Amino acid sequence: MNHLNYVIAAYAVAVGVLIITAFKIWLSAQTLRRQIKVLAETRRLHARNGS
């Protein structure tokens, strides 16, 4: 392997890590958004019942 191959491999690894990290952040944001939605609905129902 020459220098160009090492550079291309390093960029490929970096892009792979970035994609995996972005997916993990997106997944955790979806989970958080779902939890906030459930909490908001619970609070809205609680407020509607006058308690």
All heavy atoms as TSV, in Angstrom:
chain	resi	resn	atom	element	x	y	z
A	1	MET	N	N	0.847	-1.192	0.000
A	1	MET	CA	C	0.000	0.000	0.000
A	1	MET	C	C	0.882	1.241	0.000
A	1	MET	O	O	1.883	1.300	0.703
A	1	MET	CB	C	-0.890	0.031	1.249
A	1	MET	CG	C	-2.082	-0.902	1.183
A	1	MET	SD	S	-3.128	-0.887	2.653
A	1	MET	CE	C	-3.719	0.779	2.704
A	2	ASN	N	N	0.479	2.192	-0.770
A	2	ASN	CA	C	1.224	3.446	-0.774
A	2	ASN	C	C	0.502	4.481	0.090
A	2	ASN	O	O	-0.519	4.201	0.704
A	2	ASN	CB	C	1.428	3.939	-2.216
A	2	ASN	CG	C	0.104	4.196	-2.926
A	2	ASN	OD1	O	-0.927	4.293	-2.287
A	2	ASN	ND2	N	0.145	4.302	-4.242
A	3	HIS	N	N	1.055	5.667	0.118
A	3	HIS	CA	C	0.529	6.720	0.982
A	3	HIS	C	C	-0.922	7.064	0.645
A	3	HIS	O	O	-1.747	7.281	1.546
A	3	HIS	CB	C	1.415	7.959	0.863
A	3	HIS	CG	C	0.929	9.114	1.678
A	3	HIS	ND1	N	0.972	9.130	3.053
A	3	HIS	CD2	C	0.355	10.296	1.306
A	3	HIS	CE1	C	0.470	10.263	3.497
A	3	HIS	NE2	N	0.093	10.988	2.451
A	4	LEU	N	N	-1.253	7.103	-0.623
A	4	LEU	CA	C	-2.610	7.447	-1.037
A	4	LEU	C	C	-3.621	6.444	-0.481
A	4	LEU	O	O	-4.699	6.828	-0.016
A	4	LEU	CB	C	-2.700	7.506	-2.563
A	4	LEU	CG	C	-4.067	7.862	-3.148
A	4	LEU	CD1	C	-4.509	9.241	-2.663
A	4	LEU	CD2	C	-4.027	7.804	-4.655
A	5	ASN	N	N	-3.281	5.183	-0.505
A	5	ASN	CA	C	-4.190	4.171	0.036
A	5	ASN	C	C	-4.399	4.359	1.531
A	5	ASN	O	O	-5.525	4.174	2.034
A	5	ASN	CB	C	-3.649	2.765	-0.242
A	5	ASN	CG	C	-3.706	2.405	-1.713
A	5	ASN	OD1	O	-4.422	3.032	-2.479
A	5	ASN	ND2	N	-2.945	1.412	-2.111
A	6	TYR	N	N	-3.351	4.690	2.260
A	6	TYR	CA	C	-3.492	4.942	3.695
A	6	TYR	C	C	-4.383	6.155	3.960
A	6	TYR	O	O	-5.202	6.138	4.882
A	6	TYR	CB	C	-2.122	5.152	4.348
A	6	TYR	CG	C	-1.355	3.877	4.557
A	6	TYR	CD1	C	-0.169	3.649	3.874
A	6	TYR	CD2	C	-1.812	2.910	5.449
A	6	TYR	CE1	C	0.550	2.475	4.069
A	6	TYR	CE2	C	-1.102	1.742	5.655
A	6	TYR	CZ	C	0.084	1.515	4.956
A	6	TYR	OH	O	0.767	0.365	5.156
A	7	VAL	N	N	-4.214	7.191	3.177
A	7	VAL	CA	C	-5.026	8.396	3.341
A	7	VAL	C	C	-6.496	8.090	3.051
A	7	VAL	O	O	-7.383	8.486	3.807
A	7	VAL	CB	C	-4.505	9.537	2.435
A	7	VAL	CG1	C	-5.472	10.715	2.425
A	7	VAL	CG2	C	-3.127	9.981	2.892
A	8	ILE	N	N	-6.757	7.365	1.978
A	8	ILE	CA	C	-8.135	7.010	1.634
A	8	ILE	C	C	-8.742	6.132	2.722
A	8	ILE	O	O	-9.900	6.315	3.112
A	8	ILE	CB	C	-8.181	6.322	0.250
A	8	ILE	CG1	C	-7.847	7.343	-0.841
A	8	ILE	CG2	C	-9.547	5.694	0.000
A	8	ILE	CD1	C	-7.686	6.749	-2.217
A	9	ALA	N	N	-7.976	5.189	3.233
A	9	ALA	CA	C	-8.473	4.317	4.306
A	9	ALA	C	C	-8.768	5.132	5.571
A	9	ALA	O	O	-9.784	4.900	6.242
A	9	ALA	CB	C	-7.455	3.225	4.601
A	10	ALA	N	N	-7.909	6.071	5.895
A	10	ALA	CA	C	-8.132	6.902	7.080
A	10	ALA	C	C	-9.394	7.746	6.924
A	10	ALA	O	O	-10.186	7.876	7.872
A	10	ALA	CB	C	-6.922	7.799	7.324
A	11	TYR	N	N	-9.599	8.328	5.749
A	11	TYR	CA	C	-10.818	9.095	5.509
A	11	TYR	C	C	-12.049	8.202	5.573
A	11	TYR	O	O	-13.088	8.599	6.112
A	11	TYR	CB	C	-10.763	9.814	4.159
A	11	TYR	CG	C	-10.078	11.158	4.231
A	11	TYR	CD1	C	-8.831	11.356	3.651
A	11	TYR	CD2	C	-10.679	12.226	4.879
A	11	TYR	CE1	C	-8.193	12.577	3.733
A	11	TYR	CE2	C	-10.058	13.466	4.962
A	11	TYR	CZ	C	-8.813	13.636	4.381
A	11	TYR	OH	O	-8.192	14.849	4.456
A	12	ALA	N	N	-11.963	6.991	5.049
A	12	ALA	CA	C	-13.094	6.065	5.090
A	12	ALA	C	C	-13.449	5.718	6.533
A	12	ALA	O	O	-14.631	5.681	6.899
A	12	ALA	CB	C	-12.768	4.808	4.295
A	13	VAL	N	N	-12.448	5.482	7.350
A	13	VAL	CA	C	-12.693	5.186	8.760
A	13	VAL	C	C	-13.318	6.400	9.450
A	13	VAL	O	O	-14.279	6.266	10.218
A	13	VAL	CB	C	-11.393	4.751	9.468
A	13	VAL	CG1	C	-11.577	4.710	10.976
A	13	VAL	CG2	C	-10.934	3.403	8.942
A	14	ALA	N	N	-12.806	7.582	9.171
A	14	ALA	CA	C	-13.341	8.798	9.792
A	14	ALA	C	C	-14.801	9.021	9.406
A	14	ALA	O	O	-15.637	9.349	10.259
A	14	ALA	CB	C	-12.492	10.007	9.395
A	15	VAL	N	N	-15.122	8.840	8.136
A	15	VAL	CA	C	-16.499	9.009	7.680
A	15	VAL	C	C	-17.396	7.961	8.323
A	15	VAL	O	O	-18.513	8.264	8.747
A	15	VAL	CB	C	-16.574	8.954	6.137
A	15	VAL	CG1	C	-18.018	8.847	5.664
A	15	VAL	CG2	C	-15.911	10.177	5.536
A	16	GLY	N	N	-16.915	6.744	8.428
A	16	GLY	CA	C	-17.692	5.687	9.080
A	16	GLY	C	C	-17.988	6.014	10.527
A	16	GLY	O	O	-19.115	5.843	11.001
A	17	VAL	N	N	-16.985	6.492	11.244
A	17	VAL	CA	C	-17.184	6.867	12.651
A	17	VAL	C	C	-18.174	8.026	12.763
A	17	VAL	O	O	-19.046	8.023	13.644
A	17	VAL	CB	C	-15.832	7.223	13.314
A	17	VAL	CG1	C	-16.041	7.875	14.672
A	17	VAL	CG2	C	-14.967	5.983	13.442
A	18	LEU	N	N	-18.066	9.003	11.880
A	18	LEU	CA	C	-19.003	10.128	11.907
A	18	LEU	C	C	-20.436	9.677	11.644
A	18	LEU	O	O	-21.372	10.140	12.306
A	18	LEU	CB	C	-18.595	11.187	10.875
A	18	LEU	CG	C	-17.382	12.025	11.237
A	18	LEU	CD1	C	-16.987	12.919	10.061
A	18	LEU	CD2	C	-17.663	12.874	12.450
A	19	ILE	N	N	-20.619	8.781	10.698
A	19	ILE	CA	C	-21.965	8.297	10.376
A	19	ILE	C	C	-22.542	7.514	11.551
A	19	ILE	O	O	-23.704	7.710	11.940
A	19	ILE	CB	C	-21.939	7.442	9.093
A	19	ILE	CG1	C	-21.700	8.345	7.886
A	19	ILE	CG2	C	-23.240	6.659	8.930
A	19	ILE	CD1	C	-21.466	7.609	6.591
A	20	ILE	N	N	-21.740	6.652	12.158
A	20	ILE	CA	C	-22.207	5.871	13.300
A	20	ILE	C	C	-22.548	6.793	14.472
A	20	ILE	O	O	-23.581	6.630	15.129
A	20	ILE	CB	C	-21.157	4.818	13.708
A	20	ILE	CG1	C	-21.076	3.745	12.626
A	20	ILE	CG2	C	-21.480	4.205	15.059
A	20	ILE	CD1	C	-19.918	2.791	12.790
A	21	THR	N	N	-21.712	7.776	14.727
A	21	THR	CA	C	-21.966	8.720	15.820
A	21	THR	C	C	-23.234	9.529	15.563
A	21	THR	O	O	-24.052	9.718	16.466
A	21	THR	CB	C	-20.763	9.662	16.004
A	21	THR	OG1	O	-19.593	8.875	16.234
A	21	THR	CG2	C	-20.978	10.610	17.160
A	22	ALA	N	N	-23.408	9.997	14.334
A	22	ALA	CA	C	-24.609	10.761	13.996
A	22	ALA	C	C	-25.857	9.911	14.164
A	22	ALA	O	O	-26.880	10.383	14.680
A	22	ALA	CB	C	-24.518	11.277	12.564
A	23	PHE	N	N	-25.788	8.636	13.775
A	23	PHE	CA	C	-26.944	7.755	13.927
A	23	PHE	C	C	-27.267	7.525	15.398
A	23	PHE	O	O	-28.431	7.535	15.792
A	23	PHE	CB	C	-26.684	6.415	13.226
A	23	PHE	CG	C	-27.812	5.444	13.386
A	23	PHE	CD1	C	-29.001	5.633	12.702
A	23	PHE	CD2	C	-27.684	4.355	14.220
A	23	PHE	CE1	C	-30.055	4.743	12.858
A	23	PHE	CE2	C	-28.729	3.461	14.386
A	23	PHE	CZ	C	-29.912	3.654	13.698
A	24	LYS	N	N	-26.245	7.344	16.224
A	24	LYS	CA	C	-26.481	7.134	17.654
A	24	LYS	C	C	-27.092	8.371	18.300
A	24	LYS	O	O	-27.992	8.270	19.137
A	24	LYS	CB	C	-25.170	6.754	18.352
A	24	LYS	CG	C	-24.706	5.349	18.005
A	24	LYS	CD	C	-23.347	5.052	18.574
A	24	LYS	CE	C	-23.426	4.756	20.044
A	24	LYS	NZ	N	-22.140	4.328	20.608
A	25	ILE	N	N	-26.626	9.560	17.908
A	25	ILE	CA	C	-27.191	10.801	18.445
A	25	ILE	C	C	-28.638	10.957	17.985
A	25	ILE	O	O	-29.512	11.317	18.768
A	25	ILE	CB	C	-26.336	12.010	18.024
A	25	ILE	CG1	C	-24.985	11.957	18.734
A	25	ILE	CG2	C	-27.050	13.318	18.306
A	25	ILE	CD1	C	-23.984	12.963	18.225
A	26	TRP	N	N	-28.907	10.652	16.711
A	26	TRP	CA	C	-30.265	10.749	16.190
A	26	TRP	C	C	-31.187	9.795	16.932
A	26	TRP	O	O	-32.309	10.153	17.296
A	26	TRP	CB	C	-30.263	10.437	14.687
A	26	TRP	CG	C	-31.626	10.443	14.076
A	26	TRP	CD1	C	-32.336	11.526	13.653
A	26	TRP	CD2	C	-32.467	9.302	13.856
A	26	TRP	NE1	N	-33.554	11.122	13.176
A	26	TRP	CE2	C	-33.654	9.766	13.276
A	26	TRP	CE3	C	-32.298	7.934	14.080
A	26	TRP	CZ2	C	-34.684	8.905	12.936
A	26	TRP	CZ3	C	-33.329	7.089	13.736
A	26	TRP	CH2	C	-34.508	7.572	13.171
A	27	LEU	N	N	-30.710	8.581	17.183
A	27	LEU	CA	C	-31.519	7.583	17.878
A	27	LEU	C	C	-31.827	8.013	19.313
A	27	LEU	O	O	-32.960	7.894	19.782
A	27	LEU	CB	C	-30.793	6.239	17.874
A	27	LEU	CG	C	-31.598	5.002	18.215
A	27	LEU	CD1	C	-32.742	4.832	17.226
A	27	LEU	CD2	C	-30.700	3.785	18.198
A	28	SER	N	N	-30.840	8.556	20.003
A	28	SER	CA	C	-31.091	9.013	21.372
A	28	SER	C	C	-32.020	10.228	21.386
A	28	SER	O	O	-32.842	10.378	22.290
A	28	SER	CB	C	-29.781	9.333	22.092
A	28	SER	OG	O	-29.123	10.403	21.474
A	29	ALA	N	N	-31.934	11.081	20.376
A	29	ALA	CA	C	-32.841	12.235	20.280
A	29	ALA	C	C	-34.267	11.767	20.026
A	29	ALA	O	O	-35.214	12.339	20.585
A	29	ALA	CB	C	-32.389	13.175	19.169
A	30	GLN	N	N	-34.442	10.735	19.215
A	30	GLN	CA	C	-35.780	10.197	18.973
A	30	GLN	C	C	-36.372	9.629	20.261
A	30	GLN	O	O	-37.551	9.825	20.558
A	30	GLN	CB	C	-35.737	9.103	17.898
A	30	GLN	CG	C	-35.393	9.614	16.518
A	30	GLN	CD	C	-36.408	10.580	15.979
A	30	GLN	OE1	O	-37.606	10.464	16.226
A	30	GLN	NE2	N	-35.958	11.581	15.252
A	31	THR	N	N	-35.553	8.935	21.024
A	31	THR	CA	C	-36.006	8.371	22.288
A	31	THR	C	C	-36.407	9.485	23.252
A	31	THR	O	O	-37.461	9.418	23.899
A	31	THR	CB	C	-34.900	7.496	22.915
A	31	THR	OG1	O	-34.535	6.491	21.971
A	31	THR	CG2	C	-35.362	6.851	24.191
A	32	LEU	N	N	-35.583	10.511	23.345
A	32	LEU	CA	C	-35.888	11.640	24.226
A	32	LEU	C	C	-37.164	12.348	23.783
A	32	LEU	O	O	-38.012	12.704	24.601
A	32	LEU	CB	C	-34.715	12.618	24.252
A	32	LEU	CG	C	-34.881	13.836	25.147
A	32	LEU	CD1	C	-35.029	13.417	26.602
A	32	LEU	CD2	C	-33.681	14.760	24.990
A	33	ARG	N	N	-37.320	12.549	22.481
A	33	ARG	CA	C	-38.517	13.209	21.956
A	33	ARG	C	C	-39.767	12.397	22.290
A	33	ARG	O	O	-40.802	12.949	22.651
A	33	ARG	CB	C	-38.387	13.382	20.440
A	33	ARG	CG	C	-39.503	14.178	19.822
A	33	ARG	CD	C	-39.276	14.417	18.351
A	33	ARG	NE	N	-38.051	15.176	18.162
A	33	ARG	CZ	C	-37.237	15.032	17.121
A	33	ARG	NH1	N	-37.509	14.174	16.181
A	33	ARG	NH2	N	-36.153	15.767	17.013
A	34	ARG	N	N	-39.670	11.076	22.189
A	34	ARG	CA	C	-40.804	10.221	22.517
A	34	ARG	C	C	-41.148	10.331	24.001
A	34	ARG	O	O	-42.330	10.402	24.371
A	34	ARG	CB	C	-40.464	8.767	22.155
A	34	ARG	CG	C	-41.646	7.855	22.116
A	34	ARG	CD	C	-41.281	6.469	21.585
A	34	ARG	NE	N	-40.684	6.535	20.265
A	34	ARG	CZ	C	-39.464	6.076	19.966
A	34	ARG	NH1	N	-38.725	5.520	20.893
A	34	ARG	NH2	N	-38.988	6.163	18.746
A	35	GLN	N	N	-40.144	10.374	24.860
A	35	GLN	CA	C	-40.383	10.494	26.296
A	35	GLN	C	C	-41.025	11.841	26.633
A	35	GLN	O	O	-41.938	11.913	27.464
A	35	GLN	CB	C	-39.073	10.333	27.070
A	35	GLN	CG	C	-38.519	8.934	27.034
A	35	GLN	CD	C	-37.146	8.846	27.657
A	35	GLN	OE1	O	-36.515	9.858	27.956
A	35	GLN	NE2	N	-36.656	7.633	27.844
A	36	ILE	N	N	-40.572	12.909	25.993
A	36	ILE	CA	C	-41.138	14.234	26.236
A	36	ILE	C	C	-42.589	14.279	25.767
A	36	ILE	O	O	-43.445	14.871	26.421
A	36	ILE	CB	C	-40.289	15.320	25.550
A	36	ILE	CG1	C	-38.940	15.440	26.258
A	36	ILE	CG2	C	-41.016	16.654	25.522
A	36	ILE	CD1	C	-37.954	16.327	25.550
A	37	LYS	N	N	-42.883	13.637	24.646
A	37	LYS	CA	C	-44.250	13.613	24.135
A	37	LYS	C	C	-45.184	12.914	25.117
A	37	LYS	O	O	-46.281	13.395	25.397
A	37	LYS	CB	C	-44.280	12.908	22.780
A	37	LYS	CG	C	-45.635	12.863	22.142
A	37	LYS	CD	C	-45.572	12.172	20.796
A	37	LYS	CE	C	-46.954	12.079	20.174
A	37	LYS	NZ	N	-46.929	11.330	18.923
A	38	VAL	N	N	-44.754	11.783	25.648
A	38	VAL	CA	C	-45.573	11.056	26.621
A	38	VAL	C	C	-45.778	11.896	27.877
A	38	VAL	O	O	-46.887	11.970	28.418
A	38	VAL	CB	C	-44.922	9.695	26.964
A	38	VAL	CG1	C	-45.595	9.043	28.148
A	38	VAL	CG2	C	-44.969	8.779	25.752
A	39	LEU	N	N	-44.714	12.551	28.347
A	39	LEU	CA	C	-44.822	13.394	29.533
A	39	LEU	C	C	-45.783	14.558	29.298
A	39	LEU	O	O	-46.607	14.886	30.159
A	39	LEU	CB	C	-43.443	13.921	29.929
A	39	LEU	CG	C	-43.373	14.799	31.169
A	39	LEU	CD1	C	-43.856	14.023	32.391
A	39	LEU	CD2	C	-41.960	15.302	31.379
A	40	ALA	N	N	-45.724	15.179	28.130
A	40	ALA	CA	C	-46.608	16.299	27.815
A	40	ALA	C	C	-48.064	15.846	27.772
A	40	ALA	O	O	-48.953	16.550	28.274
A	40	ALA	CB	C	-46.212	16.926	26.488
A	41	GLU	N	N	-48.325	14.689	27.179
A	41	GLU	CA	C	-49.694	14.186	27.135
A	41	GLU	C	C	-50.204	13.874	28.533
A	41	GLU	O	O	-51.358	14.159	28.859
A	41	GLU	CB	C	-49.759	12.940	26.251
A	41	GLU	CG	C	-49.565	13.225	24.786
A	41	GLU	CD	C	-49.479	11.966	23.946
A	41	GLU	OE1	O	-49.592	10.849	24.514
A	41	GLU	OE2	O	-49.309	12.096	22.735
A	42	THR	N	N	-49.346	13.306	29.377
A	42	THR	CA	C	-49.734	13.000	30.750
A	42	THR	C	C	-50.049	14.274	31.514
A	42	THR	O	O	-51.059	14.352	32.226
A	42	THR	CB	C	-48.601	12.231	31.461
A	42	THR	OG1	O	-48.301	11.064	30.711
A	42	THR	CG2	C	-49.008	11.834	32.855
A	43	ARG	N	N	-49.228	15.287	31.372
A	43	ARG	CA	C	-49.483	16.557	32.057
A	43	ARG	C	C	-50.749	17.228	31.554
A	43	ARG	O	O	-51.510	17.817	32.315
A	43	ARG	CB	C	-48.293	17.500	31.893
A	43	ARG	CG	C	-47.110	17.095	32.717
A	43	ARG	CD	C	-46.012	18.111	32.596
A	43	ARG	NE	N	-44.916	17.788	33.499
A	43	ARG	CZ	C	-43.854	18.541	33.664
A	43	ARG	NH1	N	-43.725	19.672	32.986
A	43	ARG	NH2	N	-42.902	18.179	34.481
A	44	ARG	N	N	-50.980	17.135	30.241
A	44	ARG	CA	C	-52.177	17.750	29.666
A	44	ARG	C	C	-53.440	17.055	30.198
A	44	ARG	O	O	-54.408	17.715	30.564
A	44	ARG	CB	C	-52.119	17.671	28.141
A	44	ARG	CG	C	-53.218	18.422	27.452
A	44	ARG	CD	C	-53.036	18.567	25.949
A	44	ARG	NE	N	-52.558	17.363	25.296
A	44	ARG	CZ	C	-51.357	17.249	24.714
A	44	ARG	NH1	N	-50.518	18.264	24.717
A	44	ARG	NH2	N	-51.000	16.137	24.123
A	45	LEU	N	N	-53.421	15.739	30.281
A	45	LEU	CA	C	-54.574	15.014	30.823
A	45	LEU	C	C	-54.757	15.327	32.296
A	45	LEU	O	O	-55.898	15.469	32.770
A	45	LEU	CB	C	-54.382	13.501	30.635
A	45	LEU	CG	C	-54.507	12.996	29.193
A	45	LEU	CD1	C	-54.155	11.510	29.140
A	45	LEU	CD2	C	-55.890	13.251	28.656
A	46	HIS	N	N	-53.658	15.447	33.018
A	46	HIS	CA	C	-53.733	15.763	34.440
A	46	HIS	C	C	-54.324	17.166	34.650
A	46	HIS	O	O	-55.164	17.376	35.520
A	46	HIS	CB	C	-52.343	15.672	35.055
A	46	HIS	CG	C	-52.322	15.816	36.542
A	46	HIS	ND1	N	-52.850	14.873	37.385
A	46	HIS	CD2	C	-51.864	16.818	37.346
A	46	HIS	CE1	C	-52.706	15.277	38.636
A	46	HIS	NE2	N	-52.104	16.459	38.633
A	47	ALA	N	N	-53.921	18.109	33.824
A	47	ALA	CA	C	-54.430	19.475	33.929
A	47	ALA	C	C	-55.906	19.543	33.524
A	47	ALA	O	O	-56.682	20.313	34.090
A	47	ALA	CB	C	-53.605	20.414	33.081
A	48	ARG	N	N	-56.300	18.735	32.568
A	48	ARG	CA	C	-57.679	18.740	32.091
A	48	ARG	C	C	-58.628	18.208	33.169
A	48	ARG	O	O	-59.767	18.661	33.288
A	48	ARG	CB	C	-57.810	17.880	30.841
A	48	ARG	CG	C	-59.184	17.973	30.191
A	48	ARG	CD	C	-59.321	17.060	29.008
A	48	ARG	NE	N	-58.308	17.322	28.018
A	48	ARG	CZ	C	-58.036	16.507	26.999
A	48	ARG	NH1	N	-58.702	15.384	26.855
A	48	ARG	NH2	N	-57.093	16.796	26.139
A	49	ASN	N	N	-58.152	17.297	33.982
A	49	ASN	CA	C	-58.985	16.727	35.040
A	49	ASN	C	C	-59.077	17.653	36.256
A	49	ASN	O	O	-59.783	17.344	37.198
A	49	ASN	CB	C	-58.456	15.355	35.463
A	49	ASN	CG	C	-58.637	14.326	34.381
A	49	ASN	OD1	O	-59.521	14.451	33.543
A	49	ASN	ND2	N	-57.798	13.313	34.371
A	50	GLY	N	N	-58.332	18.744	36.259
A	50	GLY	CA	C	-58.430	19.729	37.317
A	50	GLY	C	C	-57.709	19.397	38.597
A	50	GLY	O	O	-58.005	19.929	39.653
A	51	SER	N	N	-56.735	18.539	38.516
A	51	SER	CA	C	-56.017	18.177	39.741
A	51	SER	C	C	-54.761	18.969	39.885
A	51	SER	O	O	-53.937	19.136	39.114
A	51	SER	CB	C	-55.691	16.695	39.722
A	51	SER	OG	O	-56.902	15.959	39.763
